[in-house]
Amino acid sequence: MGFFTSLDGMPQWAYYIAKLNPVTYFIEVVRMVVLKGSGFADIKNHFLIMIGFAGLLNGLAIWNYRKTN
């Protein structure tokens, strides 16, 4: 979601689902850098959100791995 259409053009329910997908933030960063020439100050919030997703998902993966071994 957010790859073929912008988040602004989505229905409200699809917008909320897209915000739960870390790929959405990555695609927004790519668009900002490639199309707009944005710098790190412009993408800082998206970058922090992606780091949060990475920490959460890696933490869940480690917890699940420890539980199975």
N, C-alpha and C positions, 0 to 999 in steps of 0.2 A: 504494500500500500504506500502511496506517495511516490512510487516510481513512475507510473504513467500519468497520474493526475496529481495536482498539487493538493495539499491538505485543505486549503481554503475551499476547493470545489467539491469536497466530499460531503455526504450526509453526516449529520451529527454522530450517529452511532458508529459509522466507519471511521470518523475522526478519532474517537476515543480508542478504538481498537488499534489504529495506526500508531497512536502515542504510546501504546504498550509494546511496540515492536522496535527493537534497537536498530534495525536496518533503516527505518524511517529517518532517524537522526543522521546516520551515515550518508544517506542519499542527499539529505538537505545540505550537509557539509560539502559534499562533492559539487552540488549545484552552486553553492555560494562561492566556492573557490574557483571553479572553472568558469562559470558564467559571469560572476560579479567581481572576481578578483579580490575576494575578501581575505583579510589577514587573520592572524590568530585571535586578536581582540574581538573580531566579529563572530568567530566560531567557538569562542571559549565556553559558552553555556552548553552548546551541543556536545562539545568535547567532554565536559564534566558529566553530563548525563550518560554518555557512552561509557565513561570510566565507572560510573555507578552500576550500570547494567553489567559490565564485565566483572566487577567485584561480586555482585549478587549472584550471577549465573555461575561463576567459578566457585564461589562458596557453596552453592547448592550442589554442584558436581562433586566437590571434595566430600561434603557431608554424605551424599548418596554413595560414593565409592567406599567410604569408611564403614558405612552401614552394611554393605554387601560382603566385605572381607572380614 
